[in-house]
């Protein structure tokens, strides 16, 4: 099984040339994020990911987790890796120094988080959710809760979870039945939640559960949901841990992948909870964490794709078979054209997705810290537009990339011992959780295009056109991108024109619209990187890496970008054939 080595060169190129890290470092709030500091953080994180976290991946997949004596038992290697993660302060990078954070850009933490997810996605889900909990509490909790919980969550001494759905609800949170009743300054929470990632474990001494529940007089539907912080152990006035708060892992799911990530059915019985935000406004508060998690899941798509690509590349260089066309002696299978096609597809999609994800996360930093209010507003809309694309498109291509990873291995890829199958299994959850990709597509089309009449999308397409105008050494690729941008504009206009008359249109075309935008945006991000690579190459920078970036970009434009034609055609087709059959016909047609 191949080791994991973080692609630090590509990360730095995407951070600086696409996501505007160098500009962020000029803002007063990020004055400590100098180029030297950023490089040092990335290099050290890469070492920890390679030497500490990555070795736990196979061990965790094979051993999994178990429920014993009312608690979850994780592989011992996970605890050791987590302790080093917490002691290194890795969970504190982007958070407020007032609560123990380092005050670095969120964007930088995203690059570091990619390393944890690629090294071991099952393990990486624990810090991912904890950081989402910190974001949620930072924005929505009162000062008393912040003072108690944020320092411990930021330091990694405690972990956080997100408790949304229930057995009868699925993605429809209007069906939530978990109840909460006022009890003095606190509340008592009772109910069950399913699919709770890292719902219980022994890596930290306490767990802060963020739980959606209903008050007795709450309105029906999503308008009547409140958010509560329910700790595993209560916290005494002096900050020490008090009595157990009756938060029980009732069972663990036996999953297709991420075997070492405990996915629990959680039970709360008269458990003490503390209101986060206002009563009946819980879903709005939880969306802070959900949006963070959606970007994180998109990042996981990039990360698991990178891991699968690295393993396939090593195998293709080591597996010796008959002579390839043009060769007279046996050699590595990487000499075969079809193997190279698969590897380049894996590489191109991964690098395009990385740049797009970092770009969206850079906009989040600017939306909070840009000095001009108009720009903050524009960056907020830009990040909101890109979030469902990052989550949806990056996790969709992760299915393709990890499948190709198995295919490159041939028959050995179907054998668990090589490790290629694990990446494929682990990746399969990504289009499902934190809102299925169908929900992401509906969010993109409904809330991010129809609601603002395409304004944010139009601004993004204007950015693409600025790259197209530059042309330069890649004028032919710029011309291809121009045609693709026109296809998005046409799809946007048809959607805006037809949605009012056809209520089924948005839902029918949403997925293809999301994939259209993702495919074209990926091409744009790669073209920007290729142009930067050309400039850096002329300045005497790393020639082999920068040349490979330009070749990868050309491959994407030749072999992947043409997919936009199919997505655009499917959007144009509208809803007719999708909605033509009745429910009864679906049930009886077979």
N, C-alpha and C positions, 0 to 999 in steps of 0.2 A: 504494500500500500504506500502511495506516494506521500511525502511530507507536504505540509502547507507552508508556503512562503508568501507573505503578503506582497502584492504587486505595488510596492511603494512608489516606484517611478510613475506608473500610470495614475496612481492616486494623486500624487503631487501635480501632475499635469492637469488632471481634471479639477483639482482644488484651485489652482492658480489661474489657469487659462479659461476655465468655464465658470466655476462657482464663485469667483472673485474674492478668494481668500486674501490676496494681497491688498485689495481695497478695504476689506473688513479690518485688517490690521492697522489701517490708518485712523480708524474711529477711536476716539478717546477711551471708550469703554473696553476696547481690546488692545490697548497699547502694549500689553505683555505678550501678545501673539505675534512676535517677530518671526521672520523667516527661519532664523536659527532655532527658535523655540519650537516652532511647528515641526521642523525637520527632526529635532531631537525626540519629540513626543511620538511622531510616527515611527521612527526607527526603533525606539524602545518598545512600543506597542507591538511592532512586528516581531520582535524577539520573544516577547511574552506569549503572543499568539502561537508562534512556531514551537517554542520549547516547553511551554507550560500547558496551554489549553488544547492545542491540536492532538497531543498524545492521548487525551481522554476520549477522543471521538469514537474510535473503534471499541474501546473498553465500555463506554456507556451504551453503545448500540447493542452490544452482546449481553451485557448484564441487566440493562434496564433498571426499573425501579420497582419497589414492592411496598405493600401496606402491611405494617406489623405493629401490633399493640397500639392501634389508633393513630399511627404516624407514618409518614413516608420515609423510606430508606433509599438513599441515592448511592451510586457508586462512590467508594472512598476517594477515588481519583478526582471526582468532581469537587469534593470539599477542599482538598489540597489546592486545586487550581483556583477555586473561589477565594480562598484565604489570601493567596498571592495577589489576586485581582483587587481585593478590598484594601490590603495593606499598601498596594501601589497607588491607591487613590484614583483608580481608573474610572470609577463611577461618578467622580466629582468634577470632571473637566469643564462642563458647560454651565455649571450652576453658580448661583449667587454666593460670593464669598461671605456674605452675612450669615449663611447657614453652613459654611464649611466647603463651599465650592471653589473652583479655581478661576472662574470668570472667563473661561476661554469661549470662543465662538461655538455655537451648536454645530456648525458645519464641521469643525475639527473633530468633535465627538462622533460624528456620523462616520467619518473615515475610520476612526478607531473601532467603532462598533462593527463596521463591516468585517474587520479582522476577527473579532470574537465569533461572529456568526459563521464565517467561513471555516474557522478552526474547529468549531463544534456548535452547530446550530441548536441542538437540544440544550446544551449548557448555556448558550448565549441568550436564550429566551428569558432566563431569570434576571440578569441585569437589564435587559431590554424593557421588561415590564416594570421593574423598579424605577427606571428613569422616567417612564411614562407616568407613574404615580407621583413622582416628584413634580413633574410639569403640572399635573392636575391640581395638586395641593398648593403649589406656589401661586397659582392664579386664582383658585377658588376658596381655599380654606381660610379660616380666621387666624389671627396672629397667635392665639394660644395653641392651636393644632400645629401650626407651622413650627413653633418653637420646640415642641415635643418631638415631632416626627421627621421634619426635614433633615436635621443634622445626622440622624441615624440612617435614614434612607440614602442620603448623599454619600456618607462614608462607606456604605455597603454593609454596615453592621446589621441592619434590618433590610428586609425585602418587601416589595409591593406586588399586589395582584389586581386584576380587574374582574369583577364578578357581575356579569351582565345577564346572560341568557339562562333559561330554565327549560325543563323537559318539554313543556307544552308551547314554548315560545319560539325557539330557533332564532332567526334574525328579526322576528317581529316582537320588538321590546314592549309594544303596547299590551302584550299578554303577561307581563311580569306580575307574579302573585306574591313574591316575598314581601312580608309586611314588617312595618316598624311602628312602635308606639312610644310616645313621649314618656320619659321617666326622669323627672327632675331636669338637670342640665344636659342629660344624655337621652338616648333612645334605646329601646330593646328590639333587636332584629331577629326574626324567625323565618326560616324558609330554606329552600335548597336551590343551589346553582349547579349547572353542568358545564363541562368543557372548560374548567378553570385551570389555566396553564400555571404550573408551579404553585398550585393551590395549597400544598403543604410540602415541607422539606426540612432538612436539618442543616442546611448550609448557613443559615443565619439564626440568631437567637430569638428574633421576633418577626412577624409578618403583618404588614398593614394591608388588610383587604379593603378595597373600594367596592361597595356593594350597592346595587340599585334595589330599592324597595319602595313600598307604598305605605303612606300614612292612612289611618282609618277613614278620614274624610277627604281623601285625595280624589280629584277628578278622574274620570275614566281615561284610558289610553295613555299615550306617552306624556301628556301634559300633567299627569298625576304621579310621576316618578321622582323620588328624591334620592340623593346620593349620601352614603354614610361611610365613614372610616370605621372599620370593625377590626381591632387588633387581635392577633392570636393570644397574646398576653396583655393584660391591662398594665398601664404604666403608673407607678407611684409618683407622688408629688416630688420626690427627690430624683426622679428619672430612672430609678431601678425598676425591674420588671416585677409585676404583681401576680395575681392569680390568673389561671387559665380562663379564657373567655368563651369557652364552649364553641369553638369553630372547628368542626370535625371533617376530615376527609372521609367520606362515607365509602367511596370506592375509587378505583383507578381505571381509566379506559385502556383497553388493549389495542394499540394503534398500529397502523400500517408503517409509520415511520416515527422519527424523533422519540425513540423508545425510552431514552433516559430523561425526557422532560415529563415530569409527573402531571398528567391531565386528570384532574380530580372532579368528582361530584362532591361539592362542599355543602355541609349542613350547618345552619346557624339556629340555635335554640335559645331564645331569650338572651342573646349575646349583646353586650353593651356596644353601642355604636354612637358616633359623633357626626352631626350633620355637617356636610361639606357644601358650602353655598347656601342657597335659599331652599325652603321646602317647595316641592313640586317642580323644581328646576334642575333636577338631577341629571337628566339626559344632556342638557346644555353643558353642565360641568364635565360630564364624562366624555363629551366629544373632544375636550382638550386632550385627554389621554388617548382616545380613539384615533384622532388625527395623527398624533405622535406615533402611535402603534402602526398605523397604515403606512406611513413613510418607512417605519422600521421593517415592516414585512416586505415592502418593495426592495429595501436594502438587503433583506435576507435572500430575495430572489437573485440579486446580483452576486451575493456572497457564495451561495451554494453553487451557482453557475461557475464562479471562479474556481472553487474547489474541484468541481467535476472536470473543468478544463485542464487544470494542472495535472490531475491524475491521468487523464486521457493522453495528455502530451507526453508524460513520462513513459507510459505504456507504449505509445506509438514509436518512441525512440528506442525502446528496449526489445520490443517483440520482433524477432527475426523470422522472415518467411521467404517464399520463393522470390526470384528476381522480379522487380517491378518493371514496367515498360520502360525501355531505354537503359536498363541495367543488365549485366551479364551474370551477376552473382547474387545469391540471397542477401537480404539486408533488412533493415527496419521497415515496418509497414508505413512509416511516415512518408516513404518514397512514393506510395500509391496515391494517385490523384484524388480518389474518392475519400480517402482518409484525410488528406489535406483539406478537402472541401468541408468535411465535418468539423475538423479542428478550427478552421477559419470561421465557420459559422458560429461555433461556440465562443471564440475569442471576440468576434465583432459584436455579437449581441451583448456579451458581458460588458465590454468596454463602453458601448453606447449607453447601456442601462446605468452603469456607474456614473457617467457624466451627467445624465439626466437627473438621477437621484441627488447627486451633490448640488446640481444647479437649483433644484427645488428647495433644498435645505439652506442654501445660501440666501435665497429670497426670504426665508423665515428670519434669519438673522437681520437682514436689512429692514424687514417689516417692523422689527422691534427697536432697532438702533439707528437707522438712518436719521440724519439731522433734519431733514425736510419732511413735513407731515404728508405732503402730496406723494412723495416717493414712498413713504411707509405704507400708505394706502394702496399704491400701485403694486408694491412688492407683496403685500398681503393677498391681493387678488391673484397675483401670478402664482404664488405658492399654493393657494386654494385650487386653482385650475390644474396645476401639475400633480397635486397629491393623488387623485384617483388614477391618473395615468401611470405614475410611478408604481403605485400598489398593483394596479391591474396588469399593465403591459410587462413590467419586470418579472412578475410572478408567472405570467403566461409563458414568456420565453424561457423561464427557468425549467419548465416542463420539457421543452424542446432540447435545451442544452444538456440537462442531466440524462435525458434519453439518448442523445447522441454520445454522451460519455460511455454509456453501457454499450452502444453500438460499436464504438471504436475498439473496445475490448473484445468484440466478437463473443464467442461462447463463454469466454472467461468473465465477461461482464455480467452474465446471468448467474454467476457463481458468487455467493456472498463473500467469500474470503478475499476477493480482490478489492472490495469496498466500493466499487462503482455503483452497485445496486443500492447501497445505503443512501447515496446522494439523491438518487431517483426517488426512493421512498420518502426521504425527508422532505424533498421539495414539493411533494404532492399536496401537503396541507396548505401551502402558501396562497393559492387562489381561493381558498375556502374561508380562512379565518380573518378576523377584523373586518368583516363585511365581505361577502363573496364578490367575485369580480363582476358578476351581473349587477350587484348593488353599486360597485364602484363606477361601472359604466352609466348606470342611471343617475348617479350623483353628478358625474361629468356632464351628461347631456341636460339633465333637469336643472340642477342648481348652478352649474358653472357655465352653461351656454345659453339655455332658454331664459333663465331668470334675469341675466344681465344683457340679454339680446346679443350675445356673442362679443361683448366689449373686451373682456380679458383675453379671449382667444384671438381676437383681431390684433391686439397689442403684441401678443406672442408671435403671431405670423409676421408682424412688422419687423420684429427682431430677426426672424429668419431671413427676411428680405434684405436686411442690412448686410448679413453674411453673404447672400447671393450677389449683391452688387459688387462686393470686393473681388470675387472671382479669383484673380491671380493665377497661380499655377494650377488651380483646380477649377478652371472656368467650365470645363465639361461637366464636372460634378455639380457645380452651382446651377447649371442649366437644368439638370435632372431634378435638383431640389426645387427649382422654380415651378416645374410642372406639378410636383407633388404638393406644393403649397397651394397652387391653384385648385387642386383636387379637394383639399381641405376647405378652402373658401367656398367652393361649389356645394360641398356637403353641408357646411354650416348654413348657407343661404337656403338650401332646400329644406333643412331641418326647421329653421326659423319660419319659413313660409308655410310648411305643411303641418306643423305640430298642432296648431289651433283647430284645423279642420279634421285631423285624424288623431284622436286621443291614443291610439295604439302605436303611433309612429315612433315616439321616443323610445319606448320599451323594445320595440322590434329592431331598431337600428343601433341602439346604444353600444352594444359590445363591439360591433364592427367600427363604429365611430371612434371608440377608445383605441382600438388596435390600429386604426388609420393614423390617428394623431401620434400614438406611441412610436410607430414605425418611422414616420416622417421626422418626428422630433429626435429620434435616435440618430438618423442620418445627419441632421443639422448639427447635433453635438459632436459627432465624429468629424464632420467637415471643419468645424471650428478648431478642433484639436489638430487635424492634419495641417491646417494653415499655420497654427502656432508651432507645430513640429518642424515645418519647413523653415520658419524663421529661426528657431533655436538651432537647427542643424547648420544653418549658414553662419551661426555665431560660434561654431565649434563644440556644440554640446554632444551628448551621447548619440553617436551616429546610428548604431545598430537599432537602438530602441526607437528613435525618432523615424527612421526609415520604415520600421515595422508598423508604426502607427499609420503612416501614409498608405502602406500596402493594405492594411486592415480596413482602412476607410474606403479604398477603392473596391475592395471585395464586398463590403456592405452595400455600396451603391450598385454594384453589378448583380449581386446575388440575393440581397435581402430587401432593399428599398422597393424593387418592383412589386413586392407584395401589396403595396399601397393601392395599386390598380384594382386588385380584387376586393379589398375592403371598401374602396370608394364605390365600386360597382354594386356591392351588397347594400351599402347605405342608400344609394340611388334607387335600388329596387323597392325600398320602403317596407311596408308591413303586409302587403297583400297576401303572399303565400304563407307567411308566418301565422297570420290570424285567420286564414281561410277556413281551416278545419275547425269544427265545433268540438267541445269537450267530449261529446258522445262519440264523434267520429274517431278521435284519438283512442278512445277506450275500445271501440269495436272494429277499427280498421284492420287489425291483424286477424 
